[in-house]
Amino acid sequence: MMNMRIRYLILVLLIAGKTALANEVANRPVVDFSSLPKLGSNWLATNPYRGNADAIKVGQITYGQTCARCHGADASTNAAPAPDLRKLDGFCRRIENAELKAACIRDNDAYFSKTVRQGKTIVGVVHMPAWEPVLSQELIWAVQAFIESRVEASKR
């Protein structure tokens, strides 16, 4: 009897694993990011694509396929259920001291990277899924470059 229960449990876990993998593949964005410099498997501490026009284009496409459903289309409004991402580095932008501003931006990059990669769960409720299994380092940094470009566009 116990042997049958173990087999059943293994079968359930295998099916759940295949379902999770299928969902991961289904959520993978279709984006050509071959124009971006490869970053490798070790995560960088800061965004190497900041201000890079190619990265901003790639980030816009990726954002539209993965982030827009919760954070709003084109990162241009706060009409979505999730936070307005254009405000993430708002404090950093107001700092005048160059050294302090650079430190703030590094901290903001670390926060962005960690939150996107690991997701956000508060009191057992998933507020944002973990995107690291779905998005490469290149795509995550490109999304941030795109979001930052929306901040600049909103100032015009």
SESEZA-273567 format. One record per residue (C-alpha): residue number from 0; x, y, z. Coordinates in steps of 0.02 Angstrom, whole numbers, plus 50000, padded with zeros to 5 digits. Layout:
BEGIN
seq/c1/c2/c3
NUM/X/Y/Z
...
// end
This chain:
BEGIN
seq/c1/c2/c3
0/50000/50000/50000
1/50139/50121/50045
2/50230/50079/49885
3/50074/50127/49785
4/50061/50294/49878
5/50242/50335/49841
6/50217/50295/49657
7/50062/50405/49654
8/50156/50548/49738
9/50299/50533/49615
10/50176/50534/49470
11/50090/50690/49538
12/50257/50778/49561
13/50312/50733/49385
14/50150/50799/49311
15/50163/50959/49415
16/50343/50983/49358
17/50296/50960/49175
18/50151/51082/49196
19/50265/51212/49277
20/50392/51190/49138
21/50256/51207/49005
22/50193/51367/49089
23/50370/51434/49096
24/50397/51402/48911
25/50224/51472/48868
26/50266/51634/48961
27/50435/51654/48877
28/50432/51812/48771
29/50473/51804/48586
30/50610/51934/48572
31/50766/51944/48465
32/50901/52015/48577
33/51049/51961/48471
34/51096/52146/48447
35/51137/52162/48633
36/51306/52120/48707
37/51300/51949/48792
38/51311/51960/48981
39/51344/51780/49031
40/51271/51681/49174
41/51343/51781/49319
42/51223/51921/49363
43/51294/52095/49352
44/51271/52216/49496
45/51219/52361/49385
46/51128/52383/49221
47/51254/52382/49078
48/51120/52433/48952
49/51068/52598/49032
50/51034/52722/48889
51/51072/52592/48753
52/50948/52621/48610
53/50949/52438/48555
54/50918/52380/48733
55/50774/52503/48752
56/50690/52431/48595
57/50716/52253/48656
58/50655/52304/48829
59/50498/52382/48757
60/50452/52221/48666
61/50492/52114/48819
62/50396/52231/48933
63/50244/52222/48820
64/50246/52032/48823
65/50282/52006/49008
66/50253/52160/49115
67/50116/52264/49034
68/49972/52155/49093
69/50005/52210/49272
70/50109/52370/49260
71/50015/52454/49117
72/50044/52466/48931
73/50207/52546/48878
74/50250/52592/49059
75/50166/52758/49030
76/50024/52758/49154
77/49985/52702/49329
78/49814/52633/49282
79/49868/52455/49319
80/49851/52352/49479
81/50041/52350/49503
82/50156/52497/49545
83/50208/52628/49418
84/50384/52570/49377
85/50437/52741/49315
86/50445/52796/49497
87/50573/52665/49551
88/50724/52778/49536
89/50632/52941/49573
90/50731/52972/49731
91/50897/52940/49643
92/50855/53064/49505
93/50837/53205/49633
94/51009/53179/49711
95/51135/53310/49656
96/51294/53236/49731
97/51366/53127/49591
98/51444/52996/49707
99/51286/52978/49812
100/51178/52973/49655
101/51286/52832/49582
102/51269/52733/49744
103/51081/52759/49742
104/51070/52697/49562
105/51173/52542/49607
106/51053/52507/49750
107/50904/52533/49634
108/50980/52413/49507
109/51003/52282/49643
110/50822/52304/49700
111/50755/52294/49522
112/50858/52141/49479
113/50814/52048/49639
114/50629/52088/49628
115/50612/52039/49445
116/50718/51882/49463
117/50642/51817/49626
118/50470/51895/49618
119/50380/51966/49766
120/50275/51869/49892
121/50201/51961/50040
122/50113/51866/50179
123/50100/51714/50067
124/50020/51810/49923
125/50116/51818/49759
126/50116/52000/49706
127/50239/51968/49564
128/50301/51803/49492
129/50486/51761/49482
130/50544/51799/49306
131/50721/51727/49314
132/50665/51557/49249
133/50585/51644/49100
134/50691/51798/49061
135/50877/51805/49030
136/50990/51933/49114
137/50995/52027/48948
138/50806/52041/48940
139/50785/52094/49122
140/50914/52233/49106
141/50837/52285/48938
142/50667/52301/49022
143/50743/52415/49153
144/50826/52520/49016
145/50656/52535/48931
146/50569/52587/49093
147/50702/52719/49125
148/50677/52785/48948
149/50491/52808/48988
150/50540/52917/49135
151/50641/53027/49018
152/50498/53032/48891
153/50373/53085/49025
154/50482/53237/49069
155/50469/53307/48892
// end
